[in-house]
Amino acid sequence: MSPTQSVTLWKPRSAASSGIGPSAHSFNSNSRQWNISNNQQYIDSIRKGIVPFQEEELSEVQKLNEYIMISLRTMEGLDLAKTGSAAENLVTSANKYIESGLMRLDNHHLILTKEGKLLADGIAAQFFF
């Protein structure tokens, strides 16, 4: 998979993203799905016309956390306008990352720096509600 394809799959603006293959994850703004991880079971199921997956319906808080996690991995970053009343808390939480050079605030977007991207999962987890 090329970096361009990967970015397309992670774009938070998309209404949906579909994961293809064993262990792949999908997101449709309301739920998160993941395919089984066992390669042989996955292949056998596909041959039978069955996509073997599990699904989780997301609460409003989980949807926000999903947006935070996905958007911080993009070049555009986290658009504070899409976070509603959480924006102020997010900016407050971001200050220590901005001061340490791991993040910048640009045109109402929180964007990870090159160094910050190396720590994206850990930083995103600090923003979760």
Salt bridges, closest charged atoms under 4 A:
GLU56 OE1 - ARG32 NH2 2.96
GLU60 OE2 - LYS63 NZ 3.16
GLU66 OE1 - ARG32 NH1 2.05
GLU76 OE2 - LYS11 NZ 2.97
ASP79 OD2 - HIS109 NE2 3.81
ASP106 OD2 - ARG104 NH1 2.97
ASP121 OD1 - ARG73 NH2 2.24
